Amino acid sequence: MSPTTTTALLLMLLAVLPVCSAGQAVVVPGHTEAGIASYYHDRFHGRMTASGERFDQGALTAAHRTLPFGTTVRVTRKDNGTSVVVRINDRGPFRTERIIDLSRTAAGRLGMLDSGLVQVSVEVIRLPAARD
């Protein structure tokens, strides 16, 4: 293959690859991951999230390190199959062994308020609408 052909192929490949903001995962609906979920401490209620929203313990929201803000995910407990649907509106968790931080209401729906941590799977249901 000539250098010109190789360069042309590389440029075509780059043109069709998805582009994302730094640190955000390129995912599609159906993408899943597994790990440990935790939930926010009450002291964060009312504080600003990384997305610019005020954190509300009563909302069905969560923090994830890389999923785009506005992504809707289903979080399912591994031990009993209980699930809750939440919207990503913050960054975290900041403990490497954890994959998602839930609001108090979402954690309550999973029945994890006493334990604080549970094994879960996180499935992307819907990505946020593209902004113009």
Secondary structure, DSSP 8 states (H G I E B T S, - for coil): --HHHHHHHHHHHHHHS----TT-----TT-EEEEEEEE--GGGTTSB-TTS-B--TTSSEEE-SSS-TT-EEEEEETTT--EEEEEEEE----STTEEEEE-HHHHHHTT-TTTS-EEEEEEEEE------
